[in-house]
Amino acid sequence: MLDLDTEWFVPRLVKDLDVSSARRLRIPYEQLLSRMQNSPSLHGNSSTFQFFNQYLSLRTFESTDFFGAYFFQSPQMLSGVLIELRNEEEGRSPFELDTSESQDIGTFLVDARKNLSGHKLKEHFELNDIESELDRLISKAEQDESKIYIFFLELLPLVKSISAKYPFIEEYYLQKDIQGTLSLLSGEEGFCSTLGSNTTILAIKSRGLKRSNVLIHQMKHLIQERFSSEDVDLPDLHVQTRSWPLDGKDSFSLLKDYRLSEE
């Protein structure tokens, strides 16, 4: 599916693909769009799909005899692609996709992702970058006498619960989807990002809110609404909270507990 942050197609569901290929399979939007050739389906051998060579491991590419690509095109964009790799024993795929099916699925994928944040996630993994982003937010809060609430969340238990039921899902992008959903609460001036490898930080600037418990309740309700189902019983969301200016005057003091844990 199309990753809205990078405009690359990335694997969301993977079955029987080696880890190296799954990690390399990041295809620019324009490259796949140009391969459609006004057809919802494309079949061929390694010569036809030579451009896949750079996105798959050498072993996987050379052992694939028949390639298939099925494009899901909404009126707005190419929103998804199903890629099939088959060996000589399996033969060419009998699956075909007509234009109306391509458009129906493409439109469904676009509509389903409208629930995610309209602004991009802050892809900060270094503490210094997070501190700079938080100091920028503090500067704005000082101007309009707002408060800032900072939430530290561990999303891995939620991701593991979902992937246990759906083992083909790519956990990295599932976590990004959860972060994108949480960032709906951050508004235009707040941010949601990643601290280190697993901790998610959500910063929200507010003038009227008096208690962080209200936001925590909204987070938990939002996650349950968007990601739980009859098949998936999500664990409780673990949240730690700090606020500005009560718990610190700057980003260094607000993030000191995390800094100590990293040292």
N, C-alpha and C positions, 0 to 999 in steps of 0.2 A: 504494500500500500504506500501511497504518497505520504512522506513525512513532511508535515506542514512547516516545520522549522527549517529544514535544509533544502526542500524541493528536490529531494532524491527519493527514489523508490527503495524501500527497505523491507526485509522479510518480517511479516507479522505471524505467520503460521508456517512451520517447517516440519516436513516429515521425510525421514530416511535421507537426510543430507548431512554430509560431514561437517564438523564444526568449522573447519577452515573456510569452506565455501559459504556457510551461513554468515560468517563474519565479513567476508569480502563482498557479499551480494548487496552492493549499494550502487544503484544505477541512476544517473542523472535523468531528470524528467524529460528533457528535450530529446535525449537519445532514444528512450522508449517510444516517445511520441512519433519520432521520425520513422520508426520501424513498423508502425501500424499499417502503413500502405493502404489506408482507407478500408481495412478489413478487420473485423473483430477477432480473427484467429490467424495465427501464423504457424506453419509446420515446416520442418526441414531437418537437414543433417548438420554436422559441425561446420560445413562450409557456409550454409545459410546463416547460422548463428555464431559465426566467428567472433563477433563482438562480445559474446559471452565469455570468451577465453580469459579476459582480465578480471572477471567477477566470480569465477569458480576456481577451485583448486585444479591443478594440472591433472591429477588422477581422475577427478570427477568429470572434467571436460572430455578427456580422451576416452573414457569408458562409456560415454553417452552416445548412442547411435541415432536416436530420434529426439528432437526438441519440439516442444509446443509452447506457444504463448497465447494467452486469451486475455483480451483487453476489455476493461470495463470503463466505458466512456459516458460520463454524464454530460448534460448540456454545457456545464461550466468548465470541465476539465477531464483529463484522463485520471481517474481516481484509484484504479487498482489493476493489477496484472496477476494472472495465475500462470506460473511457469512449471512445465512438466518435463522431466528428464527420464527417458526410457532407454533400456538396452535392446540389443537385437532380439533377444528371446521374448521380450515383452511386446515388441513390434510398435508400429506407429499408433498413437492414441486414436481411439474411435470417437473421442469427444469433439463436438463442434459447438460453436457459439454463433448465433445469428445476431443481427444488428439490434433488434428489439430487446433481446436478452441482455446484450452488452449494455444498453442504455438503462434498462431497469436496474441491473445490479450496480452500475456506476452511480446512478442517482441515489440508490439506497445507501451506498458507502459515503457519499457526500453528506447526505442528511444525517447519518449516524454520527458523523464527526462534528456536526454543528454544536453538539453539547460541550465540546472542548473549548478551551480558551481561545479568544480571537487574537490575543497578542502572544508573542513568542516567549517561551521559557528562557530564563537567563541561564545559559550553560556555563556556570562558573564552578570550577572544581577546586580552585585555590582559595585558601582562606583570605588572602589579601584582596582578591577580587570581590568576595562577599563583603568584606569590610568597606571597600570603596562604594559598593552599591548601597549599603546600609547608611553610610555617612551622607550620601546624596539624599536619601529619603529623610534622614534626620534634619538636614538643612531645610527641606521643604516643610517639614512639620513645625520647625521653629518659626517659619514665616506666618503660618496660619493657626498656630497654637493647637496643633493636633497631637494626638497620642499615637504611638507606634506599638503594635503587638507583634511579637516574634515567636513563631511556633517551630519547634523542632520535632519532626515526625520520622518514625521508622516504618517504611512502607513494605519492607521485605516480607514480613509475615502475611500481608494481604496478597502480595504477588505470588508467594508460594502456595497459598490456599487456592487461588484461581488456577495456577499452572498444574496443580495436582489433579484438578478435574479436567483441564484441557492441556495435556502434555505437549502438544505441538506449538503452543504459543511462545513467542519470543519474549522472555521476561524483561529484557532491557526496555523494549518499547511499550510493554504493558505498564511498567513503572512510569514512563514518560506520559502515558495517557492519564494515569492517576494524578500525576503532578499537574498536568494541564487542566484537569477538572478542579483540583484545589485552587489553582491560580485564578479561577473565576471569582474567588472571594477577595483577591488582592486588589482589584480595581485597576485603574490606569497607572497609578503611581507606585503601588506596591510591587512585590516580585515574589516569584517562587523559583527556587534553584536547588542545586545539589551541593551538599557539603561533604567533601571526601568521596567515598564510594557508595554509601548507603543512606546517609542522613539527608532528609529533605528539609529545607528551611523555607518558611512562608512568612513574609513580612507584610503587614497590613497597616495603613495609615487611616486613622479615623478621628473625627472631631466629636461625634455624638456618643459613641459606644463607651460604656463605663466598665464593663467586665469582659474579660477574655473568655469566660465560660460560655457566653452566647455564641462566639465564633467557633469554639470547639464543638459545640452541639451542631452548628451548621455544617462543619466539616464532616462529622461522623454521619449525619443524615445524608449529605451529598454523596459520600462514598458508598453508603449502603444502597442508595437509590440508583446509582449508575453502574455499580459493579457486582452487587449481590444478585442471587437468583435462587430458584428452588433447588438448583444443583450445587450452589456455592454458598456456604455459610461463612461469612467473613469474620475473622477475629476482631476484637475491639481495637480501635486505632489508638496507639500509644503516642501521647503528645506531651512535650515539655514546653513551658511558656516563660518568656521574659517580656518586659515592656519598657518603653522609653517615655519619660525620663526616670521612672521609678527605680528601675534595676540597673541603670547605668546612663552616663551622659554622652557616651560615644560608642562606636562600634567595637572598639577594643575591649571595653569593660562589659558590653552586652554579650560578647562572644568568648569571654575569658574561659568559661567552663569548657567550651569546645576546644579552645586553643590548648588548655592543659591536657585534655584527653588525647590530643594528637602528638604531644611532646613525649 
